[in-house]
């Protein structure tokens, strides 16, 4: 008998809606404030970020997926999201974050698997991402999902404090429609 793996904390992934955008922007601010995990740094323009997310929701070749756990005032509590955008040449770029209290509990894997499925269904032939080399947990997650290192950008990103950071380029072919 086949069993369905348990969802971490009862988490579910769904497509974001316009009403989710303020929470997504706030969570992006929180994670950006940590200064280690994502490209965004605080302060950033919250309105511009919200507009970019709204554009993704209106685009047939982009989406924002959110991970929610049971509870909260509206019956669910968002604990992370993943943004997916398919370029005209068929490669789906992603950006993901999970709020600190829910890291290491399978939320990132759930979001990533959902994004892979969405991109394959939308006709992408490959997924791509960039990750900081010090984000070892994320690199392990991506490798376990079939991503391989394709290169590096060396001393490429200037951080607000003046440091120059590398990024690891990773990709994964998809087996969706050709």
N, C-alpha and C positions, 0 to 999 in steps of 0.2 A: 504494500500500500504506500503510495506516494504522499508525503506530507508537505505542506506549505511552510516555508521558514517563517519564524515569528518576526513580526515587524518590531523594530526597536521602540519600546515605550508605546506600542500600538500606533506608531506613526503611519501616516498616509501622505502620499504625494498627489498634488492636484495642480492644475494650471492656476496661476495667479489671476486675480481680478483687479480692477481699478481700485477697489476698496482696500486691497492689501498693500498698495504702494507706499503709503506712509510708514507702515511697519517695516517693510523691506528697506526703505531708506534709513530708518532709525537703526535697524540691525547692521546695516552697512557702516553706519557711523560708529557703532559700538566696536565692531571688529576692526575697522580702520584705526580706531583709537589705540588699539593694542600695538600697532606699528610693526607687525611682523608677518602677517598672513596673506594680505591682499594688496593689490597695487594702489588702491585708493588710500589717501592720507587725509587726516583732518587738519584744518577745516576744508570741506569741499562744498560746492554749491548744491544744497539739498534739492532745490527746485529743478535745476538742470538734470540731476540724477533721476528725479521722479519723472521728468519729461522723457528721458531716454528709455526708462522702463515702460512708460505708457506707449511709446512708439513700438517697442518690442511686442507688446500685447496686441497691437493693431496690425502687425506685420505677419503675412502668411509664412515667412521664412525665419521667424524668430519666436521665442517664447520665454516665459519665466515660469518655472515650476517651484512650488513651495512645499516644504515638509511641515506637517502639522501633527501635533500630538493631542490626544483627548484632554479636555479641560479648558479652562479660560472662560471668560464671560460670554464669548460667542460660540462656545461648544468646541473650539479648537484653539490651539496655541501654536503659532508659527515658530519653528526652531531653526530654519535655514532655507536657503533658496539656491537655485541654479539658473543661470541665464544661458540661452542657446541662440546662436545666430548663424544661419547658413549663408555663406558667401555665394555669389553667382556661379562660381566654379565648383560648388558642391561640397565644400568643407565646412563643417559645423564647429565654430569656436565656442568654448564654454568658459564661464566664470562662476565660481561657487563659494558659498560660505555657510558655516554652521556656527550658531551662537555658542559661546564658550561652555556653558553648562551642559551642552548636548554633544560635545566633541568626543570621539572615541566610542560612541555607542551605536554606530551603524547608520546614522542619519546621512552622512556623506555618501556612503555606498548606495543607499536607497535613492537619493537624489541623482547620483551618477547613472545608475541603471535606468532610471526613468528618462533621463536626458538622452541616453544612448538609444533607447527605444523610440523616443519622439523624433530624434534626428534621422534614424533609419526609416521610419514611417514617412517622414517628410521628404525623403529622397536624397539625403546626404550620402556621399560615398566614403567619408572619412570624418573623424572628430579630431580636433586639435586643441591644445591648451598651453599655457605657460604657467610655471610654478617656481617659486623661490627655491633655490637649492637647499636651504636650511629647513624647509618644510617637509621633513622626512616622512611624517605620517601621511601627508597627502600624496607624496611620490609613491609610497607603498600601496596606497589605495588605487591610484591610477595604474600602476603596474599590474595589480591583481585583477584589474578590469580589462587588461589586454593592451594598455598603452605602452609604448616604447619611447625611449629617449631618442629624439631625432637631431638634437643639437643644443647649442647654448647661445645666448646673447651675453657676451662678456662685458662687464662694467657698463651696462647699457642703460639702466634706469637710475637717474639722479633722484635720490630721496631728499626730502625737505631739509634734512640735517647736513646735506652735502655728500653723504656716502653714495658710492656707485655700486649698484647691485647687479649681479648676474641673474638670468632666468634660464630655466631648463625648458626646452621645447619638447613636447610629447605629442604623439599622435596614435590613432587607432583606426584601422580600416573597418568599415561597416559592411554588413551583408544585406543591405536593404535593396530596394528597387534599383535597377541599373539606369 
